[in-house]
Amino acid sequence: MTSSTPGQRAGRFDMHPDGTASHGSRVLGSILLIAVAIFLIVALVASPPDGAGADAMGDMVRIMYVHVPVAIACYTAFMVTAFASAMYLWKRTEGWDCLAAASVEVGIVFTVLTLATGSIWGHTAWGTWWEWDPRLTSTALMFVMYLGYLALRRAVVDPQSRAKQAAVLGLISFINVPIVHYSVDWWRSLHQTATIGRLDPTIDGLKLFALLFGMVLALLLYAWLMLHRFRLQWVETQVEAKGLDTALAERRAEAVADGGVR
């Protein structure tokens, strides 16, 4: 992920001249549209309600088919940010900084979906939209920390200083991600424990298939969004660098002209 000429960049990303799309992203997008339609049929129609035991959730189990996958997608996004941040601090190349920034933005989208579907679940299961539960509180903190990451990128003008500070914050913020995941095991929580993160999953059959299908679909959606957001982030970085170079060149010309007048 190093800088290159405009012609090399166009060849590398194979973008449409009017946007961030490419032949590959269009194919993936078409596949995802079909997959989403199939998923909705499986999750909302074909799969049975949860009706086993005293803790049976009934049709409410269908929320889990979305809630768990989007949560995994946001974990993945922030893990990519942490990895890209570490790589930037090592390599100091702008591509890794672009990857980290793009992944945070996509991750925040999935975090909002996680909080929204979790609130719907909580209102149905607990009778309230929000509780200061360890899982909910740590997830909200994660959301705020990554909003702070984006705010930092807006506040720092110098590109190299911004990239370095953002990389450090990206690594620090990721510390909270495993805390979010394991909070239901470490503290007493209203939130249920992992459904499939064990040797004996608590669901099976079509319900298990719907959940796994949703997880794969969410990760593919993350990949598709990242294709577009990374390309846009890269272009924004190049435009910013060109604008800075132009401004510096103009300032040097003004200085030379002022010296000549004197």
Secondary structure, DSSP 4 states (H G I P E B T S, - for coil): -----HHHHHHHH---TTSS--HHHHHHHHHHHHHHHHHHHIIIIISPPB-SSTT--BTTHHHHHHHHHHHHHHHHHHHHHHHHHHHHHHH--HHHHHHHHHHHHHHHHHHHHHHHHHHHHHHHHTSSS----HHHHHHHHHHHHHHHHHHHHHH--SHHHHHHHHHHHHHHHHTHHHHHHHHHHHS--SS---SSSSSS-S--HHHHHHHHHHHHHHHHHHHHHHHHHHHHHHHHHHHHHHHHHHHHHHHHHHHHHHHHH-
